[in-house]
């Protein structure tokens, strides 16, 4: 069977709304290339992201718990897959492009450091006067610069829409009338803005907004599940939170006598369903009120269209405050944080002041960026190296560097 070369490029699995992003109307890629005969442009973006080294390393990057603490806790990889699943559900219900939502969801955490937000805080402190560090911008840097897999360009050469989703999924980055500048933007986004007009004072697509809210839904519910498993708090302690009153009553009435583990699984399942339903009800009402006729109308809407209702937002904030106190600052997590505050700065300072300690190909990157003379560029390469580490690699690298007897055992 022969195919028209435009078949896959124009094809979407389901009818799309007028405000959805269409791959055949993409704003294109930085480097023009022929598109696939069998996959849309957004499918290709998704596939390129999945095949990155950075995506594979998410398996050994912390969500909350360090990788060796147990096989049942979530990692950045399992979290990312869960976000993508929820994003596709929301995108389909809103009749927008599932492939684009999935691509943004799969890419959103690529720039996370080892040891989750503890690692990000440590690396931010190291880079405070050296250009800064933000994990969202590091995700963009991976996609546009650091992944080296193609002979004709650095990065993945993704479509404008996917890059926009990663850059702006939480809303506009600049105020109306502001021009992109190095003073206003982190490094990767500034460099990208010099190659493509990313419309940084406007909102991202419905697809990107779906990925952003899916992230909130996934980590709120699954942090509860992991926190209960770790014994940081009990079911009785969360029962009085507004989000849990309805599912607790429903589950007890419907399934008396079930085990605690099944109760928790059912509770999380119902909570995800409640949150998704709330997002869809709120978003559909917003779409009907704003009445966007194109992706451009979404960008100019002046508000995030895909979001929680005011009540759900308040309930989610109550849960976040609970988790902040009872989980993210639990003494066992604080002990890990104390170690991270030693591990990452030790590595950064050693490599920054003596870049010849880096592996050969990273030394080459330092020299290509200006060598010892350009301390800002040198710091960025060191930052890239450390940010890309998994938890276990960072721990072992620290041991190799600072355990005096590592190579003598």
URWO-V860238 format. One record per residue. N is the residue number from 1. RES is the residue in one small letter. PHI is phi as a letter, one per 20 degrees, with the letter a starting at -180 (999 if undefined). PSI is psi as a letter, one per 30 degrees, with the letter a starting at -180 (* if undefined). D_CENTER is the distance of its C-alpha to the mean C-alpha in whole Angstrom. Layout:
BEGIN
N/RES/PHI/PSI/D_CENTER + N/RES/PHI/PSI/D_CENTER
END
This chain:
BEGIN
1/x/999/k/40 + 2/x/e/l/39 + 3/x/c/k/36 + 4/x/f/k/36 + 5/x/f/f/33 + 6/x/e/f/32 + 7/x/g/e/31 + 8/x/f/e/28 + 9/x/f/e/27 + 10/x/e/f/28 + 11/x/e/k/27 + 12/x/c/k/25 + 13/x/f/e/25 + 14/x/c/l/26 + 15/x/g/k/28 + 16/x/d/k/25 + 17/x/f/l/26 + 18/x/f/f/27 + 19/x/e/g/24 + 20/x/f/l/22 + 21/x/e/k/20 + 22/x/d/k/23 + 23/x/f/e/22 + 24/x/f/f/26 + 25/x/d/g/25 + 26/x/g/l/22 + 27/x/f/g/23 + 28/x/n/a/23 + 29/x/d/l/21 + 30/x/g/e/22 + 31/x/d/k/24 + 32/x/f/k/26 + 33/x/b/l/27 + 34/x/f/k/28 + 35/x/e/l/26 + 36/x/f/l/26 + 37/x/f/f/29 + 38/x/c/f/28 + 39/x/c/k/24 + 40/x/f/l/23 + 41/x/f/e/21 + 42/x/f/e/17 + 43/x/f/e/18 + 44/x/f/e/19 + 45/x/g/e/15 + 46/x/g/e/14 + 47/x/f/e/16 + 48/x/f/e/16 + 49/x/f/e/12 + 50/x/f/e/13 + 51/x/e/g/16 + 52/x/f/l/14 + 53/x/f/e/15 + 54/x/f/e/12 + 55/x/f/e/11 + 56/x/f/e/14 + 57/x/f/f/14 + 58/x/f/f/11 + 59/x/g/e/14 + 60/x/d/g/15 + 61/x/d/k/12 + 62/x/f/k/13 + 63/x/e/d/11 + 64/x/c/e/14 + 65/x/e/k/17 + 66/x/f/k/18 + 67/x/g/e/18 + 68/x/e/f/22 + 69/x/f/f/22 + 70/x/r/k/23 + 71/x/f/f/22 + 72/x/e/f/21 + 73/x/f/l/18 + 74/x/f/k/14 + 75/x/d/l/12 + 76/x/f/e/9 + 77/x/f/e/10 + 78/x/f/e/12 + 79/x/f/e/9 + 80/x/f/e/7 + 81/x/f/e/11 + 82/x/f/e/12 + 83/x/f/e/9 + 84/x/f/e/10 + 85/x/f/e/14 + 86/x/f/e/14 + 87/x/f/e/12 + 88/x/f/e/15 + 89/x/g/e/18 + 90/x/f/e/17 + 91/x/f/e/17 + 92/x/f/e/20 + 93/x/f/f/22 + 94/x/e/g/21 + 95/x/m/h/23 + 96/x/d/a/20 + 97/x/f/j/19 + 98/x/f/e/17 + 99/x/f/e/16 + 100/x/f/e/14 + 101/x/g/e/12 + 102/x/f/e/11 + 103/x/f/e/11 + 104/x/f/e/8 + 105/x/f/e/6 + 106/x/f/f/7 + 107/x/e/f/6 + 108/x/f/f/3 + 109/x/d/g/3 + 110/x/g/f/6 + 111/x/e/g/7 + 112/x/f/k/8 + 113/x/f/l/11 + 114/x/f/l/14 + 115/x/m/g/15 + 116/x/l/b/11 + 117/x/f/f/12 + 118/x/f/e/16 + 119/x/f/e/15 + 120/x/f/e/13 + 121/x/g/e/16 + 122/x/f/e/19 + 123/x/f/e/17 + 124/x/f/e/17 + 125/x/f/e/21 + 126/x/f/e/22 + 127/x/e/g/21 + 128/x/g/e/22 + 129/x/d/g/25 + 130/x/c/g/24 + 131/x/o/f/21 + 132/x/m/l/18 + 133/x/b/k/15 + 134/x/b/k/11 + 135/x/f/e/8 + 136/x/f/e/7 + 137/x/f/e/10 + 138/x/f/e/10 + 139/x/g/e/7 + 140/x/f/e/10 + 141/x/f/e/13 + 142/x/f/e/12 + 143/x/f/e/12 + 144/x/d/f/15 + 145/x/c/e/17 + 146/x/f/e/17 + 147/x/f/k/16 + 148/x/d/j/20 + 149/x/c/f/21 + 150/x/c/k/23 + 151/x/f/f/27 + 152/x/d/f/27 + 153/x/b/l/24 + 154/x/e/l/21 + 155/x/m/a/17 + 156/x/d/f/17 + 157/x/l/h/19 + 158/x/f/l/16 + 159/x/f/l/18 + 160/x/g/e/17 + 161/x/f/e/16 + 162/x/f/e/13 + 163/x/f/e/12 + 164/x/f/e/13 + 165/x/f/e/11 + 166/x/f/e/8 + 167/x/f/e/10 + 168/x/c/g/12 + 169/x/f/f/10 + 170/x/e/g/11 + 171/x/p/l/14 + 172/x/g/k/17 + 173/x/d/f/16 + 174/x/d/l/20 + 175/x/f/l/23 + 176/x/g/k/26 + 177/x/n/f/28 + 178/x/f/k/26 + 179/x/e/k/26 + 180/x/g/k/23 + 181/x/b/l/24 + 182/x/f/f/23 + 183/x/f/f/24 + 184/x/e/f/21 + 185/x/c/k/18 + 186/x/f/l/16 + 187/x/g/e/18 + 188/x/f/e/15 + 189/x/f/e/15 + 190/x/f/e/19 + 191/x/f/e/20 + 192/x/f/e/18 + 193/x/f/f/20 + 194/x/e/f/23 + 195/x/d/e/23 + 196/x/b/k/22 + 197/x/f/j/22 + 198/x/e/g/19 + 199/x/l/h/20 + 200/x/f/f/19 + 201/x/e/g/21 + 202/x/d/l/20 + 203/x/e/l/18 + 204/x/f/l/15 + 205/x/f/l/16 + 206/x/g/e/17 + 207/x/f/e/14 + 208/x/f/e/11 + 209/x/f/e/12 + 210/x/f/e/13 + 211/x/f/e/9 + 212/x/f/e/8 + 213/x/f/f/11 + 214/x/f/e/11 + 215/x/f/e/8 + 216/x/f/e/11 + 217/x/f/e/13 + 218/x/f/e/12 + 219/x/f/e/11 + 220/x/f/e/14 + 221/x/f/e/16 + 222/x/f/f/15 + 223/x/f/e/16 + 224/x/f/e/19 + 225/x/f/e/20 + 226/x/f/e/19 + 227/x/f/e/21 + 228/x/f/e/24 + 229/x/f/e/24 + 230/x/f/f/24 + 231/x/n/g/27 + 232/x/f/f/25 + 233/x/b/l/27 + 234/x/d/l/29 + 235/x/g/e/29 + 236/x/f/e/32 + 237/x/f/f/30 + 238/x/e/f/27 + 239/x/f/e/30 + 240/x/e/f/30 + 241/x/f/k/27 + 242/x/g/e/27 + 243/x/f/f/24 + 244/x/d/f/26 + 245/x/f/e/30 + 246/x/f/e/30 + 247/x/f/e/28 + 248/x/g/e/30 + 249/x/f/e/34 + 250/x/f/e/33 + 251/x/f/e/32 + 252/x/f/e/35 + 253/x/f/e/37 + 254/x/e/e/36 + 255/x/c/i/36 + 256/x/f/k/38 + 257/x/n/g/38 + 258/x/f/l/35 + 259/x/f/l/34 + 260/x/f/e/31 + 261/x/f/e/28 + 262/x/f/e/29 + 263/x/g/e/29 + 264/x/f/e/26 + 265/x/f/e/24 + 266/x/f/e/26 + 267/x/f/e/25 + 268/x/f/e/21 + 269/x/g/e/22 + 270/x/f/e/24 + 271/x/f/e/21 + 272/x/f/e/19 + 273/x/f/e/21 + 274/x/f/e/23 + 275/x/f/e/19 + 276/x/f/e/19 + 277/x/f/e/22 + 278/x/f/e/22 + 279/x/f/e/19 + 280/x/f/e/21 + 281/x/f/e/25 + 282/x/f/e/23 + 283/x/f/e/22 + 284/x/f/e/25 + 285/x/f/e/27 + 286/x/f/e/25 + 287/x/f/e/25 + 288/x/f/e/29 + 289/x/f/e/30 + 290/x/e/e/28 + 291/x/l/h/29 + 292/x/f/k/27 + 293/x/d/f/29 + 294/x/a/l/26 + 295/x/g/e/22 + 296/x/f/e/24 + 297/x/f/e/25 + 298/x/f/e/22 + 299/x/f/e/21 + 300/x/e/g/24 + 301/x/f/f/24 + 302/x/n/g/23 + 303/x/b/l/21 + 304/x/f/j/18 + 305/x/f/e/20 + 306/x/e/j/17 + 307/x/b/l/17 + 308/x/f/l/19 + 309/x/f/l/23 + 310/x/g/e/24 + 311/x/f/e/25 + 312/x/f/e/22 + 313/x/f/e/20 + 314/x/f/e/23 + 315/x/f/e/23 + 316/x/f/e/19 + 317/x/f/e/20 + 318/x/f/e/23 + 319/x/f/e/21 + 320/x/f/e/18 + 321/x/f/e/21 + 322/x/f/e/23 + 323/x/f/e/20 + 324/x/g/e/20 + 325/x/f/e/23 + 326/x/e/f/24 + 327/x/c/e/21 + 328/x/f/f/19 + 329/x/d/g/22 + 330/x/f/k/24 + 331/x/f/e/26 + 332/x/f/e/25 + 333/x/f/e/21 + 334/x/f/e/23 + 335/x/f/e/25 + 336/x/f/e/22 + 337/x/g/e/21 + 338/x/f/e/25 + 339/x/f/e/24 + 340/x/f/e/21 + 341/x/f/f/23 + 342/x/e/e/25 + 343/x/f/e/23 + 344/x/f/e/21 + 345/x/f/e/24 + 346/x/g/e/26 + 347/x/f/e/24 + 348/x/f/e/23 + 349/x/f/e/27 + 350/x/f/e/29 + 351/x/f/e/27 + 352/x/f/e/27 + 353/x/e/f/31 + 354/x/c/i/32 + 355/x/f/f/29 + 356/x/f/f/32 + 357/x/f/f/30 + 358/x/f/l/27 + 359/x/g/l/28 + 360/x/g/e/30 + 361/x/f/f/27 + 362/x/f/e/25 + 363/x/f/e/28 + 364/x/f/e/29 + 365/x/f/e/26 + 366/x/f/e/27 + 367/x/f/e/30 + 368/x/f/f/29 + 369/x/e/f/27 + 370/x/p/f/31 + 371/x/m/a/31 + 372/x/f/f/33 + 373/x/f/e/34 + 374/x/d/j/30 + 375/x/f/f/29 + 376/x/f/e/26 + 377/x/f/e/25 + 378/x/f/e/26 + 379/x/f/e/23 + 380/x/f/e/20 + 381/x/f/e/21 + 382/x/f/e/22 + 383/x/f/e/18 + 384/x/g/e/17 + 385/x/f/e/19 + 386/x/f/e/18 + 387/x/f/e/14 + 388/x/f/f/14 + 389/x/f/k/16 + 390/x/e/l/16 + 391/x/g/e/17 + 392/x/f/e/20 + 393/x/f/e/21 + 394/x/f/e/20 + 395/x/f/e/23 + 396/x/f/e/25 + 397/x/f/e/25 + 398/x/f/e/26 + 399/x/f/e/29 + 400/x/f/e/30 + 401/x/e/e/30 + 402/x/d/f/32 + 403/x/e/j/34 + 404/x/f/f/37 + 405/x/d/g/38 + 406/x/g/e/35 + 407/x/e/g/37 + 408/x/d/g/40 + 409/x/f/*/40
END
